Amino acid sequence: MKGLALLTLTAFAMSASSTARADWGSIRGNNRFHDEHRKVDEHRPPVEIKREERHVAQPVIVHRDRDYEVDRGHAHFWSDFWSGMLVHALPHGYVSVAVGGRPYYYYDGVYYQSNPTGYVVVAPPTGVFVPVLPTGAVALSVGGTTYFYGGGAYYLPQGNGFVVVPPPLGITVAELPPGATPVILNGVNYYLGGGTYYLAVMQGGVTVYMTVRPQ
Protein backbone atom coordinates (compact mmCIF):
# COMPACT_ATOMS: atom_id res chain seq x y z
CA MET A 1 0.00 0.00 0.00
CA LYS A 2 2.78 2.39 0.84
CA GLY A 3 4.43 1.67 -2.50
CA LEU A 4 1.17 2.23 -4.32
CA ALA A 5 0.58 5.57 -2.52
CA LEU A 6 4.11 6.72 -3.32
CA LEU A 7 3.67 5.77 -6.97
CA THR A 8 0.36 7.62 -7.17
CA LEU A 9 1.84 10.75 -5.56
CA THR A 10 4.79 10.73 -7.96
CA ALA A 11 2.51 10.35 -10.96
CA PHE A 12 0.37 13.29 -9.75
CA ALA A 13 3.42 15.54 -9.36
CA MET A 14 4.68 14.67 -12.80
CA SER A 15 1.24 15.34 -14.28
CA ALA A 16 1.03 18.75 -12.56
CA SER A 17 4.51 19.69 -13.71
CA SER A 18 3.73 18.68 -17.27
CA THR A 19 0.48 20.65 -17.15
CA ALA A 20 2.32 23.75 -15.90
CA ARG A 21 4.91 23.49 -18.64
CA ALA A 22 2.30 22.92 -21.28
CA ASP A 23 0.20 25.75 -19.92
CA TRP A 24 3.20 28.17 -19.96
CA GLY A 25 4.16 27.29 -23.46
CA SER A 26 0.62 27.45 -24.83
CA ILE A 27 -0.95 30.51 -26.43
CA ARG A 28 -3.64 30.57 -23.77
CA GLY A 29 -1.05 30.40 -21.00
CA ASN A 30 1.11 33.12 -22.44
CA ASN A 31 -1.85 35.41 -23.06
CA ARG A 32 -3.04 34.90 -19.52
CA PHE A 33 0.36 35.96 -18.24
CA HIS A 34 0.31 39.14 -20.33
CA ASP A 35 -3.34 39.81 -19.45
CA GLU A 36 -2.50 39.71 -15.75
CA HIS A 37 0.40 42.14 -16.18
CA ARG A 38 -1.54 44.36 -18.57
CA LYS A 39 -3.95 45.17 -15.75
CA VAL A 40 -1.04 46.64 -13.84
CA ASP A 41 0.50 48.37 -16.89
CA GLU A 42 -2.77 50.12 -17.73
CA HIS A 43 -2.19 52.48 -14.81
CA ARG A 44 1.27 53.49 -16.03
CA PRO A 45 1.68 56.56 -18.24
CA PRO A 46 2.46 55.78 -21.87
CA VAL A 47 6.10 55.81 -22.80
CA GLU A 48 7.01 57.84 -25.82
CA ILE A 49 9.45 56.03 -28.02
CA LYS A 50 11.62 58.41 -29.95
CA ARG A 51 13.33 57.43 -33.12
CA GLU A 52 17.06 57.75 -33.13
CA GLU A 53 18.03 61.16 -34.43
CA ARG A 54 20.56 61.18 -37.19
CA HIS A 55 23.00 64.05 -37.30
CA VAL A 56 23.56 65.06 -40.88
CA ALA A 57 26.53 67.25 -41.65
CA GLN A 58 25.45 70.64 -42.92
CA PRO A 59 27.18 72.21 -45.90
CA VAL A 60 29.67 74.94 -45.10
CA ILE A 61 29.05 78.18 -46.96
CA VAL A 62 32.29 79.78 -48.05
CA HIS A 63 32.17 83.39 -49.22
CA ARG A 64 34.11 84.37 -52.28
CA ASP A 65 37.12 86.60 -51.77
CA ARG A 66 35.47 89.43 -53.66
CA ASP A 67 32.73 89.61 -51.02
CA TYR A 68 35.14 89.96 -48.12
CA GLU A 69 34.90 93.73 -47.71
CA VAL A 70 31.11 93.73 -47.90
CA ASP A 71 30.73 90.86 -45.43
CA ARG A 72 33.17 92.49 -43.02
CA GLY A 73 31.32 95.82 -43.17
CA HIS A 74 28.03 94.21 -42.28
CA ALA A 75 29.49 93.19 -38.93
CA HIS A 76 30.26 96.78 -37.89
CA PHE A 77 28.16 98.90 -35.60
CA TRP A 78 27.39 101.55 -38.21
CA SER A 79 26.08 99.01 -40.75
CA ASP A 80 22.81 98.72 -38.79
CA PHE A 81 21.98 102.44 -38.90
CA TRP A 82 20.73 104.69 -41.66
CA SER A 83 19.75 108.33 -42.03
CA GLY A 84 16.31 109.03 -40.55
CA MET A 85 16.37 106.12 -38.13
CA LEU A 86 15.03 106.98 -34.66
CA VAL A 87 16.60 105.65 -31.46
CA HIS A 88 15.51 106.28 -27.88
CA ALA A 89 18.94 106.39 -26.26
CA LEU A 90 22.50 107.15 -27.28
CA PRO A 91 25.07 104.35 -27.13
CA HIS A 92 27.44 104.26 -24.22
CA GLY A 93 30.68 106.06 -25.04
CA TYR A 94 29.33 108.62 -27.52
CA VAL A 95 31.05 111.99 -27.92
CA SER A 96 29.52 115.42 -28.50
CA VAL A 97 30.67 117.16 -31.66
CA ALA A 98 29.58 120.27 -33.52
CA VAL A 99 29.94 121.94 -36.89
CA GLY A 100 28.61 125.32 -37.93
CA GLY A 101 27.14 125.79 -34.46
CA ARG A 102 24.97 122.67 -34.80
CA PRO A 103 25.44 119.99 -32.15
CA TYR A 104 25.73 116.31 -33.00
CA TYR A 105 26.44 113.13 -31.14
CA TYR A 106 28.91 110.69 -32.59
CA TYR A 107 29.63 107.04 -31.95
CA ASP A 108 31.58 104.63 -34.17
CA GLY A 109 30.57 106.04 -37.54
CA VAL A 110 27.01 107.05 -36.63
CA TYR A 111 25.84 110.63 -36.13
CA TYR A 112 22.78 111.64 -34.12
CA GLN A 113 20.76 114.77 -33.42
CA SER A 114 18.30 115.22 -30.60
CA ASN A 115 14.63 114.69 -31.33
CA PRO A 116 11.49 115.26 -29.20
CA THR A 117 11.08 111.49 -28.95
CA GLY A 118 14.76 110.54 -28.77
CA TYR A 119 17.59 110.84 -31.25
CA VAL A 120 17.53 110.63 -35.03
CA VAL A 121 20.37 109.28 -37.14
CA VAL A 122 21.61 111.83 -39.68
CA ALA A 123 24.00 111.75 -42.62
CA PRO A 124 27.62 112.42 -41.65
CA PRO A 125 27.89 116.23 -41.59
CA THR A 126 30.66 117.67 -43.76
CA GLY A 127 33.30 119.47 -41.72
CA VAL A 128 32.69 117.69 -38.43
CA PHE A 129 35.79 116.60 -36.52
CA VAL A 130 35.94 113.25 -34.72
CA PRO A 131 38.74 111.78 -32.59
CA VAL A 132 38.71 108.29 -34.13
CA LEU A 133 37.68 106.61 -37.36
CA PRO A 134 34.75 104.21 -37.51
CA THR A 135 35.72 100.59 -37.02
CA GLY A 136 36.38 98.94 -40.34
CA ALA A 137 37.19 102.18 -42.17
CA VAL A 138 39.23 101.50 -45.29
CA ALA A 139 41.86 103.63 -46.99
CA LEU A 140 41.11 104.74 -50.56
CA SER A 141 43.37 106.75 -52.84
CA VAL A 142 42.25 109.06 -55.63
CA GLY A 143 44.15 111.90 -57.26
CA GLY A 144 47.12 111.34 -54.99
CA THR A 145 45.06 111.81 -51.82
CA THR A 146 44.27 109.03 -49.36
CA TYR A 147 40.80 109.06 -47.86
CA PHE A 148 39.29 106.86 -45.20
CA TYR A 149 35.80 105.52 -45.87
CA GLY A 150 33.49 104.11 -43.23
CA GLY A 151 29.81 104.35 -42.39
CA GLY A 152 29.12 106.20 -45.63
CA ALA A 153 31.48 109.06 -44.79
CA TYR A 154 34.84 110.11 -46.16
CA TYR A 155 37.52 111.28 -43.74
CA LEU A 156 40.85 113.05 -44.00
CA PRO A 157 43.40 113.19 -41.18
CA GLN A 158 43.47 116.52 -39.36
CA GLY A 159 45.43 117.21 -36.19
CA ASN A 160 44.72 114.52 -33.64
CA GLY A 161 41.67 113.22 -35.42
CA PHE A 162 39.76 113.14 -38.66
CA VAL A 163 37.39 115.46 -40.44
CA VAL A 164 34.46 114.53 -42.69
CA VAL A 165 34.94 115.82 -46.22
CA PRO A 166 32.74 115.85 -49.34
CA PRO A 167 32.93 112.59 -51.29
CA PRO A 168 35.56 112.88 -54.02
CA LEU A 169 34.23 112.16 -57.51
CA GLY A 170 35.52 109.05 -59.21
CA ILE A 171 36.36 107.14 -56.04
CA THR A 172 35.12 103.56 -55.81
CA VAL A 173 33.94 101.71 -52.71
CA ALA A 174 33.17 98.04 -52.13
CA GLU A 175 29.85 98.77 -50.40
CA LEU A 176 27.19 101.43 -50.51
CA PRO A 177 26.50 103.74 -47.57
CA PRO A 178 23.94 102.39 -45.08
CA GLY A 179 20.41 103.14 -46.26
CA ALA A 180 21.40 103.93 -49.86
CA THR A 181 18.41 103.66 -52.22
CA PRO A 182 18.23 103.03 -55.97
CA VAL A 183 17.12 105.93 -58.18
CA ILE A 184 16.75 106.35 -61.94
CA LEU A 185 17.79 109.60 -63.58
CA ASN A 186 17.60 110.05 -67.35
CA GLY A 187 17.31 106.29 -67.73
CA VAL A 188 20.44 105.55 -65.71
CA ASN A 189 20.36 103.51 -62.49
CA TYR A 190 22.09 105.16 -59.55
CA TYR A 191 22.20 104.70 -55.79
CA LEU A 192 21.70 107.69 -53.52
CA GLY A 193 23.29 107.59 -50.10
CA GLY A 194 24.05 110.50 -47.81
CA GLY A 195 23.38 112.96 -50.62
CA THR A 196 25.94 111.27 -52.88
CA TYR A 197 25.19 109.41 -56.10
CA TYR A 198 26.86 106.10 -56.81
CA LEU A 199 27.04 104.15 -60.04
CA ALA A 200 27.57 100.39 -60.05
CA VAL A 201 30.55 99.48 -62.23
CA MET A 202 32.61 96.36 -62.84
CA GLN A 203 36.20 96.45 -61.70
CA GLY A 204 38.34 93.35 -62.07
CA GLY A 205 35.22 91.22 -62.41
CA VAL A 206 33.77 92.60 -59.19
CA THR A 207 30.88 95.03 -58.75
CA VAL A 208 31.95 98.24 -57.00
CA TYR A 209 30.30 101.63 -56.61
CA MET A 210 31.73 104.86 -57.99
CA THR A 211 30.85 108.33 -56.80
CA VAL A 212 29.50 110.32 -59.75
CA ARG A 213 27.64 113.48 -60.69
CA PRO A 214 24.46 112.46 -62.53
CA GLN A 215 24.24 113.76 -66.09
Contacts in CASP RR format, 6 or more apart in sequence:
PFRMAT RR
TARGET T0000
AUTHOR 0000-0000-0000
METHOD contacts of the structure
MODEL  1
MKGLALLTLTAFAMSASSTARADWGSIRGNNRFHDEHRKVDEHRPPVEIK
REERHVAQPVIVHRDRDYEVDRGHAHFWSDFWSGMLVHALPHGYVSVAVG
GRPYYYYDGVYYQSNPTGYVVVAPPTGVFVPVLPTGAVALSVGGTTYFYG
GGAYYLPQGNGFVVVPPPLGITVAELPPGATPVILNGVNYYLGGGTYYLA
VMQGGVTVYMTVRPQ
23 29 0 8 1.000
24 30 0 8 1.000
24 33 0 8 1.000
63 71 0 8 1.000
66 205 0 8 1.000
66 206 0 8 1.000
69 138 0 8 1.000
69 174 0 8 1.000
69 175 0 8 1.000
70 174 0 8 1.000
70 175 0 8 1.000
72 136 0 8 1.000
73 79 0 8 1.000
73 136 0 8 1.000
73 175 0 8 1.000
76 108 0 8 1.000
76 134 0 8 1.000
76 135 0 8 1.000
76 136 0 8 1.000
76 151 0 8 1.000
77 91 0 8 1.000
77 107 0 8 1.000
77 108 0 8 1.000
77 109 0 8 1.000
77 110 0 8 1.000
77 134 0 8 1.000
77 135 0 8 1.000
78 108 0 8 1.000
78 109 0 8 1.000
78 110 0 8 1.000
78 134 0 8 1.000
78 135 0 8 1.000
78 150 0 8 1.000
78 151 0 8 1.000
78 152 0 8 1.000
78 178 0 8 1.000
79 151 0 8 1.000
79 178 0 8 1.000
80 178 0 8 1.000
81 110 0 8 1.000
81 121 0 8 1.000
81 178 0 8 1.000
82 121 0 8 1.000
82 178 0 8 1.000
82 179 0 8 1.000
83 121 0 8 1.000
83 122 0 8 1.000
83 123 0 8 1.000
83 178 0 8 1.000
83 179 0 8 1.000
83 193 0 8 1.000
83 194 0 8 1.000
84 120 0 8 1.000
84 121 0 8 1.000
84 122 0 8 1.000
85 120 0 8 1.000
85 121 0 8 1.000
86 115 0 8 1.000
86 117 0 8 1.000
86 118 0 8 1.000
86 119 0 8 1.000
86 120 0 8 1.000
86 121 0 8 1.000
87 112 0 8 1.000
87 118 0 8 1.000
87 119 0 8 1.000
87 120 0 8 1.000
87 121 0 8 1.000
88 117 0 8 1.000
88 118 0 8 1.000
88 119 0 8 1.000
89 118 0 8 1.000
89 119 0 8 1.000
90 105 0 8 1.000
90 107 0 8 1.000
90 112 0 8 1.000
90 119 0 8 1.000
91 107 0 8 1.000
91 108 0 8 1.000
91 110 0 8 1.000
93 107 0 8 1.000
94 105 0 8 1.000
94 106 0 8 1.000
94 107 0 8 1.000
94 112 0 8 1.000
95 105 0 8 1.000
95 106 0 8 1.000
95 107 0 8 1.000
95 130 0 8 1.000
95 131 0 8 1.000
96 103 0 8 1.000
96 104 0 8 1.000
96 105 0 8 1.000
96 106 0 8 1.000
97 103 0 8 1.000
97 104 0 8 1.000
97 105 0 8 1.000
97 106 0 8 1.000
97 111 0 8 1.000
97 128 0 8 1.000
97 129 0 8 1.000
97 130 0 8 1.000
98 104 0 8 1.000
98 128 0 8 1.000
99 125 0 8 1.000
99 126 0 8 1.000
99 127 0 8 1.000
99 128 0 8 1.000
99 129 0 8 1.000
102 113 0 8 1.000
102 125 0 8 1.000
103 113 0 8 1.000
103 114 0 8 1.000
104 111 0 8 1.000
104 112 0 8 1.000
104 113 0 8 1.000
104 122 0 8 1.000
104 125 0 8 1.000
104 128 0 8 1.000
105 111 0 8 1.000
105 112 0 8 1.000
105 113 0 8 1.000
105 114 0 8 1.000
105 119 0 8 1.000
106 112 0 8 1.000
106 128 0 8 1.000
106 130 0 8 1.000
108 134 0 8 1.000
108 135 0 8 1.000
109 124 0 8 1.000
109 130 0 8 1.000
109 134 0 8 1.000
109 150 0 8 1.000
109 151 0 8 1.000
109 153 0 8 1.000
110 121 0 8 1.000
110 151 0 8 1.000
111 121 0 8 1.000
111 122 0 8 1.000
111 123 0 8 1.000
111 124 0 8 1.000
111 125 0 8 1.000
111 128 0 8 1.000
112 119 0 8 1.000
112 120 0 8 1.000
112 121 0 8 1.000
112 122 0 8 1.000
113 119 0 8 1.000
113 120 0 8 1.000
113 122 0 8 1.000
123 193 0 8 1.000
123 194 0 8 1.000
123 195 0 8 1.000
124 151 0 8 1.000
124 152 0 8 1.000
124 153 0 8 1.000
124 164 0 8 1.000
124 194 0 8 1.000
125 164 0 8 1.000
126 164 0 8 1.000
126 165 0 8 1.000
126 166 0 8 1.000
127 163 0 8 1.000
127 164 0 8 1.000
127 165 0 8 1.000
128 163 0 8 1.000
128 164 0 8 1.000
129 158 0 8 1.000
129 161 0 8 1.000
129 162 0 8 1.000
129 163 0 8 1.000
130 155 0 8 1.000
130 161 0 8 1.000
130 162 0 8 1.000
130 163 0 8 1.000
130 164 0 8 1.000
131 160 0 8 1.000
131 161 0 8 1.000
131 162 0 8 1.000
132 161 0 8 1.000
132 162 0 8 1.000
133 148 0 8 1.000
133 150 0 8 1.000
133 155 0 8 1.000
133 162 0 8 1.000
134 150 0 8 1.000
134 151 0 8 1.000
134 153 0 8 1.000
136 150 0 8 1.000
137 148 0 8 1.000
137 149 0 8 1.000
137 150 0 8 1.000
137 151 0 8 1.000
137 155 0 8 1.000
138 148 0 8 1.000
138 149 0 8 1.000
138 150 0 8 1.000
138 173 0 8 1.000
138 174 0 8 1.000
139 146 0 8 1.000
139 147 0 8 1.000
139 148 0 8 1.000
140 146 0 8 1.000
140 147 0 8 1.000
140 148 0 8 1.000
140 149 0 8 1.000
140 171 0 8 1.000
140 172 0 8 1.000
140 173 0 8 1.000
141 147 0 8 1.000
142 168 0 8 1.000
142 170 0 8 1.000
142 171 0 8 1.000
143 168 0 8 1.000
145 156 0 8 1.000
145 168 0 8 1.000
147 154 0 8 1.000
147 155 0 8 1.000
147 156 0 8 1.000
147 165 0 8 1.000
147 168 0 8 1.000
147 171 0 8 1.000
148 154 0 8 1.000
148 155 0 8 1.000
148 156 0 8 1.000
148 157 0 8 1.000
148 162 0 8 1.000
149 155 0 8 1.000
149 171 0 8 1.000
149 173 0 8 1.000
151 177 0 8 1.000
151 178 0 8 1.000
152 177 0 8 1.000
152 178 0 8 1.000
152 193 0 8 1.000
152 194 0 8 1.000
153 164 0 8 1.000
153 177 0 8 1.000
154 164 0 8 1.000
154 165 0 8 1.000
154 166 0 8 1.000
154 167 0 8 1.000
154 168 0 8 1.000
154 171 0 8 1.000
155 162 0 8 1.000
155 163 0 8 1.000
155 164 0 8 1.000
155 165 0 8 1.000
156 162 0 8 1.000
156 163 0 8 1.000
156 165 0 8 1.000
167 196 0 8 1.000
167 211 0 8 1.000
168 211 0 8 1.000
169 211 0 8 1.000
169 212 0 8 1.000
169 213 0 8 1.000
170 210 0 8 1.000
170 211 0 8 1.000
170 212 0 8 1.000
171 210 0 8 1.000
171 211 0 8 1.000
172 201 0 8 1.000
172 203 0 8 1.000
172 208 0 8 1.000
172 209 0 8 1.000
172 210 0 8 1.000
172 211 0 8 1.000
173 198 0 8 1.000
173 208 0 8 1.000
173 209 0 8 1.000
173 211 0 8 1.000
174 208 0 8 1.000
174 209 0 8 1.000
175 209 0 8 1.000
176 191 0 8 1.000
176 193 0 8 1.000
176 198 0 8 1.000
176 209 0 8 1.000
177 193 0 8 1.000
177 194 0 8 1.000
177 196 0 8 1.000
179 193 0 8 1.000
180 191 0 8 1.000
180 192 0 8 1.000
180 193 0 8 1.000
180 194 0 8 1.000
180 198 0 8 1.000
181 191 0 8 1.000
181 192 0 8 1.000
181 193 0 8 1.000
182 189 0 8 1.000
182 190 0 8 1.000
182 191 0 8 1.000
182 192 0 8 1.000
183 189 0 8 1.000
183 190 0 8 1.000
183 191 0 8 1.000
183 192 0 8 1.000
183 197 0 8 1.000
184 190 0 8 1.000
185 214 0 8 1.000
185 215 0 8 1.000
186 214 0 8 1.000
186 215 0 8 1.000
188 199 0 8 1.000
188 214 0 8 1.000
188 215 0 8 1.000
189 199 0 8 1.000
189 200 0 8 1.000
190 197 0 8 1.000
190 198 0 8 1.000
190 199 0 8 1.000
190 212 0 8 1.000
190 214 0 8 1.000
191 197 0 8 1.000
191 198 0 8 1.000
191 199 0 8 1.000
191 200 0 8 1.000
191 209 0 8 1.000
192 198 0 8 1.000
196 211 0 8 1.000
197 211 0 8 1.000
197 212 0 8 1.000
197 213 0 8 1.000
197 214 0 8 1.000
198 209 0 8 1.000
198 210 0 8 1.000
198 211 0 8 1.000
198 212 0 8 1.000
199 209 0 8 1.000
199 210 0 8 1.000
199 212 0 8 1.000
200 207 0 8 1.000
200 208 0 8 1.000
200 209 0 8 1.000
201 207 0 8 1.000
201 208 0 8 1.000
201 209 0 8 1.000
201 210 0 8 1.000
202 208 0 8 1.000
END
